[in-house]
Amino acid sequence: MDPTSPQTGPLAALGDAALVRLVAERRPEALAELYDRFAPTLLALARRILDSHADAEEVLQEVFIQVWNRGERYDPARSSVSTWMVLIARSRAIDRLRSRKVVERTHEASVQGGPGGGEPHTSPEAVENVWIQERHQRVRRELEALPVEQRQVLEMAFYAGLTQSEIAAKTGLPLGTVKTRTLLAMKKLRNALRQEIRQLL
Amino acid sequence: MNDELTPDDRALLAAIAALERGSGRAAAPAPPPAVPEGAPGAAPGASQDGGDTAAIETLTRLYQETLGLVPFGLEPAAPPPAAKGRLMALVATGEAGAQPLPAADPSGAAAVRPAGDAGASRGMAPDVARPAGLRAVPVSSHSSHSGRAARAAPQPVAGARRGPSRWPLTLAAALILALLGAGAWLYRGLLTQGETIARLARERNLALRHGADMEARLDRLTSQVRSLREGVSVVTSPAVEVCNLRAVSPEMADARGIMFVAADHQHWYLSLRGLPPAGSGKVYQLWFVADQGTVSGGIFTARPGAPAELGSEHMPAGTRAVRITLENGAGAPAPTGPDMLRNADTLHAI
């Protein structure tokens, strides 16, 4: 039996891609299940980028509305559902950030490593999916294992939406150094998270 | 420069470049030609290039997934409970399709569509070039059916029919006036509602304060009633043991007490009369002399002419005697002050 088939078992047992297929068939319960799985991660991402609870919650809603409206366009051959949604959320949050023209402030928060924007509003119930909870733990551990200077450039690129040249200008580092650090960070992460990536593919 | 890069490097750079573009979707870059074009043996699409391209595509996907994992390093944040409800309400009512969505779509689909494809962003089929197509068709070529359609929808073929009736303009003007009127009415309603809300908030705060006072009073009364009930239940229980307390100190000559201990040797009730006020900075403290030593039964004060009543559901095991001493401040862990009253009768050890 195909475990990802939308026809089998409760929604919680379905794979992410199967849920997106159901969303494409306009099944709200599938969207609700995706929300339960990914909203805490996506909200944390948006808050990290935007440094604003209200803006982050709006971005979160936009992401899921986009998933609802464009679910049929999701192509599992191009990216996992998790990465698809993460990149949608990041793209929307960065767009909003740029429109607010507060890149500078968020960059500083990013360098300091703090989420900013007040209390994190976390709760033990935030992540109900055990597998995603484990993913959080493993990724956090591997990110913390990166050398600080490599993690810094990666976070500036990912969370502040800065280009390599902008990072070089901000940090005063040579562009080549920034690129090297980014490449090293990504290669280490890819190797360290090989198991996670295999699960996504 | 590119010749020095491995396919892995090129894939990684492509993934990062896509991230910088904001799309997040990396198109695998074609490998640089190893041999200059036109040189002998430089066949376009050589198998080596094809192999590189496939490898780079795979690697690019791996790096893209790696980037997608980065936010999992953050502490997850629980959305407010109402947020999911709002989203599902939008979806249920169909309003989600009307939400404005920018063209950016990390899935890559938006990148190959012209900008402003709002219809597609709402999950509908992409718009076709409808206005231009209609203008290109001569009016004379319309069939009778399309002619009816054209009359029903005058805007796209406005140039084909001169002198349209004014009723659409009149209707639009009437609608605008109606909207303006409704807007003014709503604005006035909002102002009134704001005043009402402020007044209700003031009344609510007053009621809350009054409620808090009443609640505190009720708590006090409830506590008194509970204490009385406990006392009554102890003194009226069948096998109750009674123990008299007599003054020890001369200044307590008028003081006396009576303790009731229920059959379970746990519930007890003590009524004291004739106790003078303890004095400034002083308190009375009750002690049970039991197997485990002398255990405090609590501190209390006394008012002139009013009885002091104490009670509890717990008496130390093996209590043989009861003492009341005068102590400083908030009492003491062991008796330090002079004995004021003691039990005149022997309590049976439990």
Interface residues (C-beta under 8 A of the other chain):
Chain A: P28 L31 A32 Y35 D36 A39 P40 T41 L42 L43 A44 L45 R47 R48 A56 E57 L60 Q61 E62 F64 I65 Q66 W68 N69 R70 G71 E72 R73 Y74 D75 R78 S79 S80 S82 T83 W84 V86 L87 I88 A89 R90 S91 R92 I94 D95 P115 P120 H121 T122 S123 E125 A126 V127 I132 R135 H136 V139 R140 E142 L143 E144 L154 A157 F158 G161 T163 Q164 T182 L183 M186 K187 L189 R190 L193 E196 I197 L200 L201
Chain B: D8 D9 L12 L13 A15 I16 L19 E20 G22 S23 G24 R25 R61 L62 Y63 Q64 E65 T66 L67 G68 L69 V70 P71 F72 G73 L74 E75 P76 A77 A78 P79 P80 A83 K84 R86 L87 M88 L90 V91 A92 A96 G97 Q99 L101 P102 A104 D105 P106 S107 G108 A109 A120 S121 R122 G123
